[in-house]
Amino acid sequence: MPGSLIVWILSALLILGVLTQRWWEPRLDARGVRWRAWPWRWWLIGYPQTAVRVWWTWRRLSYLNGLSVSMTPDRRVMGKNLVVQGTALKPKPPRRAWPMPTRTGLTLRVILHPGQTPAPFFAAARAMEHAWRVHGVRVRSPRRGEVVITVTAADPLTGRAPAAVPARPELLSANVGQIEDGEPWLINLRRVPHWLVTGATQSGKSSLLAALVRDLAPQPVALVGIDLKGGMELGLFGGRLSALAIDRPQAIGLLSGVVDEITHRMGVCRAAGKRSVWELPDNERPVPIVVIVDELAELYLTDGSRQSRDEAEACGTLLLRVAQLGAALGVHLVVAGQRVGSDIGARVTALRAQLGGRVAHRAHDEASAEMTLGDINADAVVTAQCITEDEQGVAVVAMSGQWTRARSRLVTTADAAEIARTEPPVNPFLIQPDPIEFTKRGEEK
């Protein structure tokens, strides 16, 4: 189809949308469905408007943000040693393809001029959001000499995240919500073994842990919980947990048992000549274990007594060993807390370095967001600070240098009760027939 015909069609749709704008205002039909929320409104009106705006403003946007390149010399030599600098009179913007639509926005492919780098495009992302009147713009460079601009027209994280679509999940993979491009938010513990979840009170940490448990519950995975808030959060899942510690002595005993299990699995892999449990045959592979810690700071706080300091030291050492040794042996760690800095206890910084997946909810101060995301991406820290109190469950998710916004799914009390009736795997620990007995070790110590 010729390019001019496409432009004419989009212009006609744009004019139609403007003339009939009052018909498209948000209102409810007889079934209580908002017309404006229907997907066809974006394809019929939203996309043509945004695509024309992107195409029309591209030249001026490139010029104002330093994306254009002069194709003529911008300096003259006067005399022997004098150079006069000038301003380019004919700046040429980078060549771009036609914006292609997606479910939540559009993508724009840009070819760089020789000598250009993607850095100015990264810096101009905020200017593009304002010029195109869209919710968000993300810039990436998938190959040399090319930049792909992903536009999100409206925030898909507003309101409640949709319910999970029933599907056969991959082992140790959980669909816990939705990311900002409308796709499912998947936490894959095979890909990223350990996760850190931070945020202020009532920001959505416990909701995320509940969504994680909900999706892992039907899988042959042992869930082990440490909830020093009296078990008020993780205790809702009852019998589905293979073990639950609700105070620090029990947590020490539980973590000691997990470390013993890791040591035993090392011997199994060594005897079989394998480097990890995932190389073992399916019928010989031990059950994966996911250790979930709610409110990390409670494990490290002390009252000044010798016993309290020793308990905090033991918790820090055991958690660090689980994080360092567990990934290849099918033992995974998910830690949640308000702060993860060295001010709450020893070895916290070393533990944080082992947690490759990061989730930052709303924080009260910049330091808390910096502790979680600062070593991954500075822009992610700024985005996390912009999360408001009305956006409960919204977080910035970062791993392997990449980050995105996401919102976890709400798990109701009825959902938790249904999960609590799910039976855990039988004897997930190779060295102990009843893992609940691990919690008694801390009391004996």
C-alpha positions in Angstrom: 0.0 0.0 0.0 1.5 3.4 -1.0 2.6 5.6 1.9 0.4 8.5 0.7 -2.7 6.3 0.9 -1.8 5.3 4.4 -1.5 8.9 5.4 -4.9 9.7 3.8 -6.6 6.8 5.7 -5.1 7.8 9.0 -6.1 11.5 8.4 -9.6 10.4 7.7 -9.8 8.4 10.9 -8.3 11.3 12.8 -10.9 13.7 11.5 -13.7 11.2 12.3 -12.4 10.8 15.8 -12.3 14.6 16.4 -15.8 15.2 14.9 -17.4 12.4 17.0 -15.4 12.9 20.2 -18.5 13.5 22.3 -19.7 10.0 21.4 -16.6 8.4 22.8 -16.8 10.0 26.3 -16.6 7.4 29.2 -20.1 6.2 29.9 -21.6 2.9 31.0 -23.8 0.7 28.9 -26.6 -1.5 30.3 -24.0 -4.1 31.5 -21.8 -1.5 33.3 -19.0 -1.7 30.7 -17.1 1.5 29.9 -17.1 2.1 26.2 -13.9 4.1 26.3 -12.1 1.1 27.7 -12.8 -1.1 24.7 -9.7 -2.0 22.7 -11.2 -0.8 19.3 -11.2 2.8 20.5 -7.4 2.8 20.6 -7.1 1.2 17.1 -9.8 3.5 15.6 -8.9 6.8 17.1 -6.0 6.7 19.6 -3.5 5.1 17.3 -4.1 7.4 14.3 -3.9 10.5 16.5 -0.7 9.4 18.1 0.9 8.2 14.9 0.2 11.5 13.1 1.5 13.5 16.0 4.7 11.4 16.1 5.2 11.8 12.4 4.4 15.5 12.3 6.6 16.6 15.3 9.6 14.4 14.5 11.6 17.1 12.7 11.2 19.8 15.3 11.6 17.4 18.2 14.9 16.1 16.7 16.2 19.6 16.2 15.3 20.9 19.7 16.8 17.8 21.5 20.0 17.5 19.5 19.0 14.5 17.5 19.5 16.2 14.1 22.8 16.3 12.2 24.1 19.0 9.9 24.9 17.8 6.4 27.0 20.9 5.7 30.2 22.2 7.4 29.4 24.3 10.4 32.8 26.1 10.6 35.0 28.2 8.4 38.7 28.8 8.5 39.6 32.5 8.5 43.2 33.3 7.9 45.9 31.0 9.1 45.0 30.0 12.7 41.4 31.3 13.2 38.4 29.0 13.1 34.9 30.5 13.2 32.1 28.3 14.6 28.6 28.5 13.3 25.1 27.0 13.7 23.9 24.4 11.2 21.3 26.0 8.9 20.0 22.7 7.4 19.8 20.1 10.2 18.7 16.7 9.0 16.7 14.5 11.5 17.4 10.8 11.6 15.4 8.6 9.3 12.5 6.8 10.9 10.0 4.2 9.8 6.2 4.5 10.1 5.0 4.1 13.7 3.7 0.5 14.1 0.8 -0.1 16.5 0.8 -2.4 19.6 -2.0 -3.2 22.1 -1.0 -0.4 24.4 0.9 2.1 22.2 3.2 1.9 19.2 6.8 1.4 18.2 9.1 3.6 16.1 12.2 2.4 14.4 14.9 5.0 13.9 18.1 4.7 11.8 21.0 6.6 13.2 23.3 8.9 11.2 26.9 7.8 10.9 28.6 9.0 14.0 25.5 9.1 16.2 25.0 7.1 19.3 21.8 6.2 21.2 22.7 8.3 24.2 20.9 11.5 23.0 17.7 9.5 22.3 17.8 8.1 25.9 18.0 11.7 27.2 15.2 12.9 25.0 12.7 10.2 26.2 10.9 12.6 28.6 10.7 15.3 25.8 9.0 12.7 23.5 6.4 11.9 26.2 5.4 15.6 26.4 5.5 16.2 22.6 3.5 13.2 21.7 1.2 13.4 24.8 1.6 9.8 25.8 2.1 8.1 29.2 5.6 6.7 28.7 8.5 6.4 26.2 11.2 3.8 26.4 14.3 3.8 24.2 16.5 0.8 23.4 19.1 -0.1 20.8 18.7 -3.7 19.7 21.5 -3.5 17.1 24.2 -1.2 16.0 23.0 1.9 14.1 19.4 1.5 15.1 17.1 2.7 17.9 13.6 1.4 18.7 11.3 3.8 20.6 8.4 2.1 22.4 5.5 4.4 23.2 2.9 3.5 25.9 -0.2 5.6 25.2 -1.9 5.3 28.5 -0.9 3.8 31.9 -2.1 0.2 31.9 -1.4 -0.2 35.6 -4.2 2.0 36.7 -6.9 0.2 38.6 -6.7 -3.4 39.6 -4.5 -5.9 37.7 -6.5 -8.5 35.8 -6.9 -12.0 37.1 -4.4 -14.6 36.0 -5.2 -16.5 32.8 -5.4 -20.2 33.6 -2.5 -22.0 31.9 0.0 -24.7 32.6 2.8 -22.8 34.2 6.5 -23.5 33.8 8.1 -24.9 36.9 9.2 -22.1 39.3 7.6 -19.4 37.1 4.8 -17.3 38.5 2.4 -14.8 36.9 2.1 -12.2 39.6 0.5 -9.2 37.8 1.0 -7.0 34.8 3.8 -4.8 33.4 3.4 -1.4 31.9 3.2 -2.7 28.3 0.2 -4.8 29.1 2.0 -8.1 29.2 2.0 -10.5 32.2 4.5 -9.9 34.9 6.4 -13.2 35.2 8.8 -14.0 38.0 10.9 -17.0 36.8 13.1 -18.3 39.6 14.9 -20.6 37.1 16.1 -17.5 35.3 16.6 -15.2 38.3 17.0 -17.4 41.4 16.8 -14.8 44.2 14.6 -11.7 44.6 14.6 -8.6 46.8 11.3 -6.8 47.4 11.3 -3.4 49.1 8.8 -0.7 49.9 7.1 1.3 52.6 4.3 0.1 54.8 1.0 -0.5 52.7 2.9 -0.2 49.4 2.2 -3.7 48.2 5.0 -6.0 49.3 2.8 -8.5 51.1 0.4 -8.5 48.1 3.3 -9.4 45.8 4.4 -12.3 48.1 0.8 -13.5 48.2 0.5 -13.5 44.4 3.8 -15.4 44.2 2.6 -18.0 46.6 -0.7 -18.3 44.7 1.0 -19.2 41.4 3.6 -21.5 43.0 1.0 -23.4 45.1 -0.2 -25.7 42.3 3.4 -26.6 41.3 5.6 -29.3 42.9 7.5 -26.7 44.9 8.2 -26.6 48.6 7.3 -23.2 50.1 9.1 -22.2 53.3 8.1 -19.1 55.1 9.7 -16.8 57.7 7.3 -14.2 59.0 8.4 -12.5 62.2 5.2 -10.4 62.3 3.6 -13.3 64.2 2.8 -15.1 60.9 0.0 -12.7 60.1 0.9 -12.5 56.4 2.4 -15.9 55.4 0.4 -17.7 58.0 -2.7 -17.2 55.9 -1.5 -19.9 53.5 -1.5 -22.5 56.3 -1.0 -26.1 55.3 0.5 -25.2 51.8 3.7 -24.1 53.5 6.2 -26.9 54.2 7.5 -24.9 57.2 6.8 -21.5 58.8 8.9 -19.6 61.4 7.2 -16.8 63.3 10.0 -15.7 65.6 13.8 -15.5 65.4 14.8 -18.7 67.2 12.5 -20.6 64.9 13.9 -18.8 61.9 17.5 -19.8 62.9 16.4 -23.4 63.2 14.6 -23.3 59.8 17.5 -21.6 58.0 19.9 -24.1 59.6 17.8 -26.9 58.2 17.8 -25.3 54.7 21.6 -25.0 54.8 21.9 -28.6 55.8 19.7 -29.6 52.9 21.8 -27.5 50.5 24.9 -29.4 51.8 23.2 -32.7 51.3 22.2 -31.8 47.7 25.8 -30.9 47.0 26.8 -34.5 47.9 24.1 -35.9 45.6 25.2 -33.8 42.7 28.9 -34.6 43.4 28.1 -38.4 43.5 26.2 -38.1 40.2 28.9 -36.0 38.5 26.6 -33.1 37.9 27.0 -29.4 38.5 23.4 -28.7 39.5 20.2 -30.5 40.4 18.7 -29.5 37.1 21.1 -31.9 35.3 19.8 -34.8 37.3 17.1 -37.1 35.8 13.5 -36.0 36.6 12.9 -38.9 38.9 16.0 -38.2 40.9 15.8 -34.5 41.1 14.9 -33.1 44.6 11.9 -30.9 45.1 12.7 -27.2 44.6 12.5 -25.1 47.7 11.5 -21.4 47.8 12.4 -19.6 51.1 10.1 -16.5 51.5 11.1 -13.9 54.2 8.7 -11.2 55.1 10.1 -8.1 56.9 13.8 -8.7 56.7 14.7 -6.1 59.3 13.1 -8.1 62.1 15.8 -10.8 61.7 18.6 -8.3 62.3 17.2 -6.0 65.0 18.7 -6.4 68.5 17.9 -5.2 71.9 21.6 -4.8 73.0 21.8 -8.2 74.8 24.5 -10.7 73.9 21.8 -13.3 73.0 20.0 -10.9 70.6 23.3 -10.0 68.8 24.2 -13.7 68.4 20.8 -14.5 67.0 21.0 -11.6 64.5 24.5 -12.6 63.5 23.3 -16.2 62.9 20.4 -15.1 60.8 22.6 -12.9 58.6 25.1 -15.7 58.1 22.5 -18.3 57.3 20.6 -16.1 54.8 23.9 -15.2 53.0 24.8 -18.9 52.7 21.4 -19.8 51.2 21.8 -17.0 48.7 25.3 -17.9 47.7 24.9 -21.7 47.5 21.2 -22.3 46.8 20.7 -21.4 43.1 22.3 -24.4 41.5 20.7 -26.7 44.1 17.1 -25.8 43.6 16.9 -23.5 46.7 15.6 -20.0 46.0 15.3 -16.9 48.2 12.6 -14.2 48.1 13.3 -11.4 50.7 11.0 -8.5 51.5 11.6 -5.5 53.7 11.3 -1.7 54.0 15.1 -1.1 54.0 18.1 -3.2 52.9 20.9 -1.0 54.0 23.9 -1.7 56.2 22.2 0.3 59.0 19.9 -2.6 59.9 22.6 -5.1 60.5 25.8 -6.8 59.4 26.0 -8.7 56.1 22.9 -7.1 54.7 24.9 -5.4 51.9 26.5 -8.8 51.0 23.1 -10.4 50.9 21.7 -7.7 48.7 24.5 -8.2 46.2 23.3 -11.9 45.8 19.7 -11.0 45.0 19.6 -10.4 41.2 15.9 -9.6 40.9 14.8 -6.3 42.4 11.3 -5.0 43.1 10.9 -1.5 44.5 7.5 -0.3 45.7 6.7 3.2 47.0 9.4 4.5 49.4 9.4 7.4 51.8 12.9 8.5 51.0 15.4 8.4 48.1 17.9 6.3 50.0 15.5 3.3 50.2 14.9 3.3 46.4 18.7 3.8 45.9 19.5 0.8 48.0 17.3 -1.4 45.8 17.8 0.0 42.3 20.8 2.3 42.5 23.3 -0.4 41.4 21.1 -1.3 38.4 19.8 1.9 36.8 19.6 5.5 38.0 16.4 6.2 36.0 14.7 3.3 37.8 15.4 5.1 41.1 13.7 8.3 39.9 10.7 6.3 38.6 10.3 4.4 41.9 10.2 7.8 43.8 7.3 8.9 41.6 5.0 6.1 42.8 2.2 7.7 44.9 0.2 6.3 47.8 -2.8 5.8 45.5 -0.8 3.3 43.4 -0.7 0.4 45.9 1.0 -2.6 44.3 2.8 -0.6 41.6 6.5 -1.2 41.6 9.7 -0.8 39.5 11.0 -4.3 38.5 14.7 -4.5 37.6 17.0 -7.4 36.6 20.1 -7.7 34.4 20.3 -4.0 33.9 16.7 -3.7 32.5 13.8 -2.3 34.3 10.0 -1.7 33.9 7.0 -0.6 35.9 4.5 -3.3 37.0 1.6 -3.9 39.3 1.0 -7.1 41.4 -2.3 -8.9 41.5 -4.5 -8.6 44.5 -5.0 -11.9 46.5 -8.1 -11.8 48.6 -8.6 -13.6 52.0 -10.8 -16.2 50.2 -8.0 -16.9 47.7 -5.6 -17.4 50.6 -8.0 -19.8 52.3 -8.2 -21.8 49.1 -4.4 -21.9 48.8 -4.1 -23.0 52.4 -6.1 -26.2 51.6 -3.5 -27.2 48.9 -1.2 -30.0 50.0 2.5 -29.3 49.9 5.0 -31.8 48.3 5.7 -34.9 50.4 9.1 -34.8 52.1 10.7 -32.0 50.1 13.8 -32.2 52.3 16.1 -35.1 51.5 17.7 -35.3 55.0 14.6 -34.8 57.2 11.2 -36.6 56.9 9.4 -33.7 58.6 10.7 -30.2 57.8 8.6 -28.7 60.5 11.1 -30.1 63.0 13.7 -27.6 61.7 11.9 -24.9 63.6 12.7 -26.6 66.9 16.5 -26.3 66.4 16.5 -22.6 67.1 14.7 -23.1 70.4 17.2 -25.8 71.4 20.1 -23.4 70.6 
